[in-house]
Amino acid sequence: RTTHPLPLHGAMLSYKQAGLGSRTLSVHRPSRASAHGLRLAVRVHCTADAPAASTQYATLSDTLLQPVMEKGKLSQFPGQPGVYAVYDSSPALQYIGLSRRIDTTVATHLQELPELVHAIKFLAVSHATKETLTAAWRQWVEQAVAEIGTIPPGNTPGETKWQSRTVRPPRPEIRLTAGKAFTGTIDALLERVVKDVQVVAFIKGTRTQPQCGFSHKMLTILNTIKADYEVVNVLDEVYNPGLRDAIKNYSQWPTIPQLYIKGEFVGGSDIVENMQNSGELVTLVHGKQAS
């Protein structure tokens, strides 16, 4: 039994619905105020079908909150199994998840829900099994409930944005050459991509790992309007040799990223952002006015 400040309303939360086994969190109204004000008693009851965690992991509150983007680049997160908590820009806790690769999962969340993914806390779990990952995840969810008085919105029963998203591998970037002693000219291959692909973004980096803040901004905008688009990495000298300079000469535009729609140069990230704000980008991409 522990005490923690919570709203003064009796509540009963079903942990089984949230995937925590047969657990019930009971919130009881106190009979008197403590010296520090009214407090509520919180009791967590565990039954046999909820596996007990023998290991106490670093607590959610003691774990460092780290921005997803730093200095215009996607922050480096471990490619290891573990648990993670996602926060928006407020920062308010949105979701607690577990993953076999924290870095890949965070990049996917950022791509699909950019408006909700601003910073994360993570805990890498060594020698991870399904049981140890679940135990660490359960502890963090319990701690979150104790801190904010409710299950994080992304973990609530029936939620679809986080829990029911379609898990699929990211679409690979377009490669202009086979990468084996290419001796031709990149310009003709570049023009073919521009003319044949409906929406294509030439960026620094990949779809899941953009290497500059402007490239990240452009991909975020395209994801936000749910554009069906392709990506070409201008930094890939193996498969796209000389493309970084070739794309600037082709468009007569001095910076990267660059967006092309229906064979026409649209602009860099700032122009694309202005077009998104005006609704022009949605019209151009989808052929209809933004709602």
Contacts in CASP RR format, 6 or more apart in sequence:
PFRMAT RR
TARGET T0000
AUTHOR 0000-0000-0000
METHOD contacts of the structure
MODEL  1
RTTHPLPLHGAMLSYKQAGLGSRTLSVHRPSRASAHGLRLAVRVHCTADA
PAASTQYATLSDTLLQPVMEKGKLSQFPGQPGVYAVYDSSPALQYIGLSR
RIDTTVATHLQELPELVHAIKFLAVSHATKETLTAAWRQWVEQAVAEIGT
IPPGNTPGETKWQSRTVRPPRPEIRLTAGKAFTGTIDALLERVVKDVQVV
AFIKGTRTQPQCGFSHKMLTILNTIKADYEVVNVLDEVYNPGLRDAIKNY
SQWPTIPQLYIKGEFVGGSDIVENMQNSGELVTLVHGKQAS
1 41 0 8 1.000
1 42 0 8 1.000
1 43 0 8 1.000
2 41 0 8 1.000
2 42 0 8 1.000
2 146 0 8 1.000
3 39 0 8 1.000
3 40 0 8 1.000
3 41 0 8 1.000
3 42 0 8 1.000
4 39 0 8 1.000
4 40 0 8 1.000
4 42 0 8 1.000
4 146 0 8 1.000
4 147 0 8 1.000
5 38 0 8 1.000
5 39 0 8 1.000
5 40 0 8 1.000
6 27 0 8 1.000
6 40 0 8 1.000
6 42 0 8 1.000
6 149 0 8 1.000
7 149 0 8 1.000
8 29 0 8 1.000
8 38 0 8 1.000
8 40 0 8 1.000
9 27 0 8 1.000
10 27 0 8 1.000
10 28 0 8 1.000
10 29 0 8 1.000
11 25 0 8 1.000
11 27 0 8 1.000
11 149 0 8 1.000
12 24 0 8 1.000
12 25 0 8 1.000
12 26 0 8 1.000
12 27 0 8 1.000
13 24 0 8 1.000
13 25 0 8 1.000
13 145 0 8 1.000
13 150 0 8 1.000
13 151 0 8 1.000
14 24 0 8 1.000
14 157 0 8 1.000
15 21 0 8 1.000
15 22 0 8 1.000
15 23 0 8 1.000
15 24 0 8 1.000
15 25 0 8 1.000
15 50 0 8 1.000
16 22 0 8 1.000
16 23 0 8 1.000
17 157 0 8 1.000
18 141 0 8 1.000
18 151 0 8 1.000
18 155 0 8 1.000
18 156 0 8 1.000
18 157 0 8 1.000
20 50 0 8 1.000
20 138 0 8 1.000
20 141 0 8 1.000
20 142 0 8 1.000
21 47 0 8 1.000
21 49 0 8 1.000
21 50 0 8 1.000
22 46 0 8 1.000
22 47 0 8 1.000
22 49 0 8 1.000
22 50 0 8 1.000
23 44 0 8 1.000
23 45 0 8 1.000
23 46 0 8 1.000
23 47 0 8 1.000
23 50 0 8 1.000
24 44 0 8 1.000
24 45 0 8 1.000
25 42 0 8 1.000
25 43 0 8 1.000
25 44 0 8 1.000
25 145 0 8 1.000
26 42 0 8 1.000
26 43 0 8 1.000
26 45 0 8 1.000
27 40 0 8 1.000
27 41 0 8 1.000
27 42 0 8 1.000
27 149 0 8 1.000
28 40 0 8 1.000
28 41 0 8 1.000
28 43 0 8 1.000
29 40 0 8 1.000
30 38 0 8 1.000
30 39 0 8 1.000
30 40 0 8 1.000
30 41 0 8 1.000
33 39 0 8 1.000
42 146 0 8 1.000
44 142 0 8 1.000
46 52 0 8 1.000
50 138 0 8 1.000
51 131 0 8 1.000
51 134 0 8 1.000
51 135 0 8 1.000
53 135 0 8 1.000
53 136 0 8 1.000
53 138 0 8 1.000
53 139 0 8 1.000
54 135 0 8 1.000
55 132 0 8 1.000
55 135 0 8 1.000
55 136 0 8 1.000
56 139 0 8 1.000
57 83 0 8 1.000
57 123 0 8 1.000
57 125 0 8 1.000
57 135 0 8 1.000
57 136 0 8 1.000
57 139 0 8 1.000
57 140 0 8 1.000
58 123 0 8 1.000
59 139 0 8 1.000
59 143 0 8 1.000
60 85 0 8 1.000
60 96 0 8 1.000
60 121 0 8 1.000
60 140 0 8 1.000
60 143 0 8 1.000
60 144 0 8 1.000
60 147 0 8 1.000
61 143 0 8 1.000
61 147 0 8 1.000
63 85 0 8 1.000
63 121 0 8 1.000
63 122 0 8 1.000
63 123 0 8 1.000
64 121 0 8 1.000
65 87 0 8 1.000
65 91 0 8 1.000
65 119 0 8 1.000
65 120 0 8 1.000
65 121 0 8 1.000
66 75 0 8 1.000
66 77 0 8 1.000
66 119 0 8 1.000
66 120 0 8 1.000
66 121 0 8 1.000
66 122 0 8 1.000
67 75 0 8 1.000
67 118 0 8 1.000
67 119 0 8 1.000
68 74 0 8 1.000
68 75 0 8 1.000
68 106 0 8 1.000
68 110 0 8 1.000
68 117 0 8 1.000
68 118 0 8 1.000
68 119 0 8 1.000
68 120 0 8 1.000
69 75 0 8 1.000
69 213 0 8 1.000
69 216 0 8 1.000
72 212 0 8 1.000
72 213 0 8 1.000
72 216 0 8 1.000
73 210 0 8 1.000
73 211 0 8 1.000
73 212 0 8 1.000
73 213 0 8 1.000
73 216 0 8 1.000
74 107 0 8 1.000
74 110 0 8 1.000
74 209 0 8 1.000
74 210 0 8 1.000
74 216 0 8 1.000
76 103 0 8 1.000
77 102 0 8 1.000
77 103 0 8 1.000
77 106 0 8 1.000
77 120 0 8 1.000
77 122 0 8 1.000
78 102 0 8 1.000
78 103 0 8 1.000
78 122 0 8 1.000
78 124 0 8 1.000
79 101 0 8 1.000
79 102 0 8 1.000
79 103 0 8 1.000
79 104 0 8 1.000
80 101 0 8 1.000
80 102 0 8 1.000
80 124 0 8 1.000
80 125 0 8 1.000
80 126 0 8 1.000
80 128 0 8 1.000
81 98 0 8 1.000
81 99 0 8 1.000
81 100 0 8 1.000
81 101 0 8 1.000
81 102 0 8 1.000
81 124 0 8 1.000
81 125 0 8 1.000
81 128 0 8 1.000
81 133 0 8 1.000
82 98 0 8 1.000
82 99 0 8 1.000
82 100 0 8 1.000
82 102 0 8 1.000
82 122 0 8 1.000
82 123 0 8 1.000
82 124 0 8 1.000
82 125 0 8 1.000
82 128 0 8 1.000
82 133 0 8 1.000
82 136 0 8 1.000
83 96 0 8 1.000
83 97 0 8 1.000
83 98 0 8 1.000
83 99 0 8 1.000
83 122 0 8 1.000
83 123 0 8 1.000
83 125 0 8 1.000
83 133 0 8 1.000
83 136 0 8 1.000
83 137 0 8 1.000
83 140 0 8 1.000
84 96 0 8 1.000
84 97 0 8 1.000
84 98 0 8 1.000
84 99 0 8 1.000
84 102 0 8 1.000
84 105 0 8 1.000
84 106 0 8 1.000
84 120 0 8 1.000
84 121 0 8 1.000
84 122 0 8 1.000
84 123 0 8 1.000
85 93 0 8 1.000
85 95 0 8 1.000
85 96 0 8 1.000
85 97 0 8 1.000
85 120 0 8 1.000
85 121 0 8 1.000
85 122 0 8 1.000
85 140 0 8 1.000
85 144 0 8 1.000
85 152 0 8 1.000
86 93 0 8 1.000
86 94 0 8 1.000
86 95 0 8 1.000
86 96 0 8 1.000
86 97 0 8 1.000
86 106 0 8 1.000
86 109 0 8 1.000
86 116 0 8 1.000
86 117 0 8 1.000
86 119 0 8 1.000
86 120 0 8 1.000
87 93 0 8 1.000
87 94 0 8 1.000
87 118 0 8 1.000
87 119 0 8 1.000
87 120 0 8 1.000
87 121 0 8 1.000
88 94 0 8 1.000
88 115 0 8 1.000
88 116 0 8 1.000
88 117 0 8 1.000
88 118 0 8 1.000
89 118 0 8 1.000
91 118 0 8 1.000
91 119 0 8 1.000
93 144 0 8 1.000
93 148 0 8 1.000
93 152 0 8 1.000
94 116 0 8 1.000
94 117 0 8 1.000
94 152 0 8 1.000
94 153 0 8 1.000
94 154 0 8 1.000
94 162 0 8 1.000
95 109 0 8 1.000
95 116 0 8 1.000
95 152 0 8 1.000
95 153 0 8 1.000
95 154 0 8 1.000
95 155 0 8 1.000
95 162 0 8 1.000
96 137 0 8 1.000
96 140 0 8 1.000
96 141 0 8 1.000
96 144 0 8 1.000
96 152 0 8 1.000
96 155 0 8 1.000
97 105 0 8 1.000
97 137 0 8 1.000
97 155 0 8 1.000
98 133 0 8 1.000
98 134 0 8 1.000
98 136 0 8 1.000
98 137 0 8 1.000
99 105 0 8 1.000
100 128 0 8 1.000
102 122 0 8 1.000
102 124 0 8 1.000
104 208 0 8 1.000
106 117 0 8 1.000
106 120 0 8 1.000
106 122 0 8 1.000
107 170 0 8 1.000
107 208 0 8 1.000
107 209 0 8 1.000
108 167 0 8 1.000
108 170 0 8 1.000
108 208 0 8 1.000
109 116 0 8 1.000
109 117 0 8 1.000
109 162 0 8 1.000
110 117 0 8 1.000
110 220 0 8 1.000
111 170 0 8 1.000
111 207 0 8 1.000
111 208 0 8 1.000
111 219 0 8 1.000
111 223 0 8 1.000
112 165 0 8 1.000
112 223 0 8 1.000
113 161 0 8 1.000
113 162 0 8 1.000
114 220 0 8 1.000
114 223 0 8 1.000
114 224 0 8 1.000
115 224 0 8 1.000
116 161 0 8 1.000
123 136 0 8 1.000
123 140 0 8 1.000
125 132 0 8 1.000
125 133 0 8 1.000
125 136 0 8 1.000
141 151 0 8 1.000
141 152 0 8 1.000
141 155 0 8 1.000
144 151 0 8 1.000
144 152 0 8 1.000
145 151 0 8 1.000
153 159 0 8 1.000
154 161 0 8 1.000
154 162 0 8 1.000
154 163 0 8 1.000
155 162 0 8 1.000
155 163 0 8 1.000
158 164 0 8 1.000
170 207 0 8 1.000
170 208 0 8 1.000
171 207 0 8 1.000
171 230 0 8 1.000
171 231 0 8 1.000
172 207 0 8 1.000
173 206 0 8 1.000
173 207 0 8 1.000
173 230 0 8 1.000
173 231 0 8 1.000
173 232 0 8 1.000
173 233 0 8 1.000
173 236 0 8 1.000
174 193 0 8 1.000
174 197 0 8 1.000
174 200 0 8 1.000
174 230 0 8 1.000
174 231 0 8 1.000
174 232 0 8 1.000
175 236 0 8 1.000
175 239 0 8 1.000
175 240 0 8 1.000
176 186 0 8 1.000
176 189 0 8 1.000
176 190 0 8 1.000
176 193 0 8 1.000
176 232 0 8 1.000
176 239 0 8 1.000
176 240 0 8 1.000
176 243 0 8 1.000
177 186 0 8 1.000
177 189 0 8 1.000
177 239 0 8 1.000
177 240 0 8 1.000
177 241 0 8 1.000
178 239 0 8 1.000
179 238 0 8 1.000
179 239 0 8 1.000
179 241 0 8 1.000
182 241 0 8 1.000
186 240 0 8 1.000
186 241 0 8 1.000
186 242 0 8 1.000
186 243 0 8 1.000
186 246 0 8 1.000
187 246 0 8 1.000
187 249 0 8 1.000
187 250 0 8 1.000
190 243 0 8 1.000
190 246 0 8 1.000
190 247 0 8 1.000
190 250 0 8 1.000
191 250 0 8 1.000
193 200 0 8 1.000
193 230 0 8 1.000
193 232 0 8 1.000
194 200 0 8 1.000
194 250 0 8 1.000
194 260 0 8 1.000
194 263 0 8 1.000
195 263 0 8 1.000
197 230 0 8 1.000
197 260 0 8 1.000
198 228 0 8 1.000
198 229 0 8 1.000
198 261 0 8 1.000
198 262 0 8 1.000
199 222 0 8 1.000
199 227 0 8 1.000
199 228 0 8 1.000
199 229 0 8 1.000
199 230 0 8 1.000
199 259 0 8 1.000
199 260 0 8 1.000
199 261 0 8 1.000
199 262 0 8 1.000
199 285 0 8 1.000
200 229 0 8 1.000
200 230 0 8 1.000
200 231 0 8 1.000
200 232 0 8 1.000
200 259 0 8 1.000
200 260 0 8 1.000
201 215 0 8 1.000
201 218 0 8 1.000
201 219 0 8 1.000
201 222 0 8 1.000
201 229 0 8 1.000
201 230 0 8 1.000
201 231 0 8 1.000
201 232 0 8 1.000
201 257 0 8 1.000
201 258 0 8 1.000
201 259 0 8 1.000
201 260 0 8 1.000
202 231 0 8 1.000
202 232 0 8 1.000
202 234 0 8 1.000
202 243 0 8 1.000
202 247 0 8 1.000
202 256 0 8 1.000
202 257 0 8 1.000
202 258 0 8 1.000
202 259 0 8 1.000
202 260 0 8 1.000
203 210 0 8 1.000
203 211 0 8 1.000
203 212 0 8 1.000
203 215 0 8 1.000
203 218 0 8 1.000
203 219 0 8 1.000
203 231 0 8 1.000
203 232 0 8 1.000
203 233 0 8 1.000
203 234 0 8 1.000
203 256 0 8 1.000
203 257 0 8 1.000
204 210 0 8 1.000
204 211 0 8 1.000
204 212 0 8 1.000
204 215 0 8 1.000
204 233 0 8 1.000
204 234 0 8 1.000
204 235 0 8 1.000
204 256 0 8 1.000
204 257 0 8 1.000
205 211 0 8 1.000
205 212 0 8 1.000
205 215 0 8 1.000
205 233 0 8 1.000
205 234 0 8 1.000
205 235 0 8 1.000
205 236 0 8 1.000
206 231 0 8 1.000
206 233 0 8 1.000
207 219 0 8 1.000
207 231 0 8 1.000
210 216 0 8 1.000
210 219 0 8 1.000
211 235 0 8 1.000
212 256 0 8 1.000
212 257 0 8 1.000
213 269 0 8 1.000
214 255 0 8 1.000
214 256 0 8 1.000
214 257 0 8 1.000
214 268 0 8 1.000
214 269 0 8 1.000
215 256 0 8 1.000
215 257 0 8 1.000
215 269 0 8 1.000
217 269 0 8 1.000
217 273 0 8 1.000
218 257 0 8 1.000
218 259 0 8 1.000
218 268 0 8 1.000
218 269 0 8 1.000
218 272 0 8 1.000
219 231 0 8 1.000
221 269 0 8 1.000
221 272 0 8 1.000
221 273 0 8 1.000
221 276 0 8 1.000
221 281 0 8 1.000
222 229 0 8 1.000
222 259 0 8 1.000
224 276 0 8 1.000
225 276 0 8 1.000
225 281 0 8 1.000
225 282 0 8 1.000
225 285 0 8 1.000
225 286 0 8 1.000
225 290 0 8 1.000
227 285 0 8 1.000
227 286 0 8 1.000
232 240 0 8 1.000
232 243 0 8 1.000
233 240 0 8 1.000
234 240 0 8 1.000
234 243 0 8 1.000
234 244 0 8 1.000
234 247 0 8 1.000
234 256 0 8 1.000
235 244 0 8 1.000
236 243 0 8 1.000
244 256 0 8 1.000
247 256 0 8 1.000
247 258 0 8 1.000
248 254 0 8 1.000
248 255 0 8 1.000
248 256 0 8 1.000
251 258 0 8 1.000
251 265 0 8 1.000
251 267 0 8 1.000
253 265 0 8 1.000
253 267 0 8 1.000
253 268 0 8 1.000
255 268 0 8 1.000
257 268 0 8 1.000
257 269 0 8 1.000
258 265 0 8 1.000
258 266 0 8 1.000
258 267 0 8 1.000
258 268 0 8 1.000
259 265 0 8 1.000
259 266 0 8 1.000
259 267 0 8 1.000
259 268 0 8 1.000
259 272 0 8 1.000
260 266 0 8 1.000
261 284 0 8 1.000
261 285 0 8 1.000
262 284 0 8 1.000
266 272 0 8 1.000
266 275 0 8 1.000
266 284 0 8 1.000
272 281 0 8 1.000
275 281 0 8 1.000
275 284 0 8 1.000
276 282 0 8 1.000
279 289 0 8 1.000
279 290 0 8 1.000
282 288 0 8 1.000
282 289 0 8 1.000
282 290 0 8 1.000
283 289 0 8 1.000
283 290 0 8 1.000
END
